[in-house]
């Protein structure tokens, strides 16, 4: 259960600092906390005031142009509740290259509605269970989790194949492995 912050200024600063440590997102600082029935909403801001331009890498000539809107991004569950971060979409302008861009957060990919660490945790749940069971544990839609799973499996299989090819090339003897697998259980079997 989330405690109500103390009323004096020093107590509030210590309370927010401890929640910042709990979230373990060093690029963000918490500005507000709201607890509803089964959700906790954290209003967050970047710790730094400026970000480097993605085009020319200049930081000195970048200015802020305000906040266009706030992104609601889901993070790892805490205190038995869903956690949402409200990230400001800060508009930035670079005087060096005359380019406009939006603040890029390390913990959240652009246009995503979940943090990177929630996706990583989802993969650990899927590995030992079905997608439907993992979706129930994470309180997420099965379709989203299925999409993540297929994307993860694609990158993971490419990584494992590359590892196997490199290991086979480094060996002086040939290693051969056979395995059969079902495309659809009870219907079609292939051998690899």
N, C-alpha and C positions, 0 to 999 in steps of 0.2 A: 504494500500500500504506500502511496506517495504521501510524504509529509507536507504540510502547509509550511511555506517558508516563514522564517521569523520576520517580525515587523521592522526591526532596526536595520540600518544600512549595512553595517558590518556583518550581521547575521545573514542577510540576503546575499551578500557577496560570497560568503563562505558556502552557503547552500548551493548557489549556481556553480561555484568552482567545483564542488564535489560531484554535481551532476555532469559537468563537463568531463571530469575524470572517468565517470561511469560510462558515458557514451563512447569514450576513446576515439574521438574524431578530432585530431589536433588542429586541423584547418578551420574548424568551426567553434564558435562560442555561443552559448545559449543566452537568449535575451528574454524569453518568456516560457512558462510551463503551464499547460492546462490539462487537467485530468477530467475525463468524462467517464461514463460507465465502464467500457472495456477498451478505451483508447487513451493514450497520452500524446498530446501535441506539444512539440518543442519548437518554439520560434528560434531560429538560429541566424547568425551572421558570420561572414568570413572574418578570420582573425586579423588579416592584413587589409589595408585600405586600397591597395592597387594590385593589379595583376599584369604580367607581361603580355604584350601583344602577340598573338599566335603567328602573325605574318613576319614582322621584323624583329621580334624579341625585345623591343624597347619597353622599359618600364617607367622611365622618367617622364616620357611625353604622353602617357596615358592618363585620361581624366574620366571621372565617373559622370554618367548622364542620368542617374536616377535608377529607380526600380520599376521595371515594366509590370511585373506581377510576382506572386509567390508560388513556387512549386511545392506541391504536397507529395513528399517522398516517403515511402515505407521503409523502416529500418528494423533491426532485430527486436524481438519482443523483450519487454522488461516488466518486472513486477506483475507478471501474469496478464499483461495487457499488450495490445498492438501499439507500436510506437511509430509516430509520423513526424518527420522533420519538415518544417516550412521554410524552404530555401528561397531567398530573394533572387530573382532573375535580374541581376545588376547589369545595366547597359554601360558599356565602356567605349571610349573613342580614342584612337591613336593619332596624334598630330604628325608623327613621322611618316606613316604610310597612308594617312587619311582613311583608315579603316574602322568600321564599327564592329563590335563583337559583344557577346554576353559572357559573363563570368563562368569559367569552367571549374567545376568542383572535382577534386581528386576522388572523393568517395562515391560520387554518382556520375554515371555516364550521361551525356546529353540526351534529352528527350526520354529518359527512363523514369519510371515511377517507383523504383526500388533502389536501395543502395547496393553497392558491389558485394559487401559482406553478407547481405541477406541472400543474394544469389548463390554465393559460395556455400552458405549454410544449407540452402535448399538442395544443392548437389549432394551434400553429405547425407541428407535424409533420403533422397531418391536412391542412392547407391544400395542401401540395405532393405528397401521396401518398394512397393508399387508407387506410381505417381499419384494415384488417388489417395493412398494412405498418407503420403508426404504432404499433399495438399490439405488434408484434414488437420494434420499436425501444425502446419504453418498458417492455417486459416487463410488460404489463398485459392483462387480459381484453378481448377484442374487444367484448363486450356493454357493458362500462362505458364504453369509449371511444365507442361508437356512441351511447349515451345522452347523453354530454357533447356530442358533435358536433351532435345534433339540437337540444339545448337552446341551444347556442351559435349555430347557424344561425338559430334563431327570433329570438333577441335581435339578432343581427347584421343580419338582413334588415329588421327593424323600424327599426333605426338608419339603415340605408342608405336606406330608403324615406322616412323623415322628412327626411333630408338632401336627397334629390332633390326632395321637395315644397317645401322651403324655398328651394332654389336656383331651382326653376322659378317660384315666386311672386316672387322678386326680379328675374327677367329681364323685359325688355320685349318680347323676341321669343320665339316658341314653338320649342321644341326637341323633335323627335319621334325616338324610337329604336325600331327593330324588331329582334327577335331570335327565333330558334327554339331550342327546347330539347327534349330527350328526357326523357319521364317514365320510360321504360324503354328502354334502348338497343336500337335496331333494331326497336322495336315501335310506340310511340306518340309522336308529335311534336306539340308545341303552339307557337303563336306568341305572343310577348308584345310 
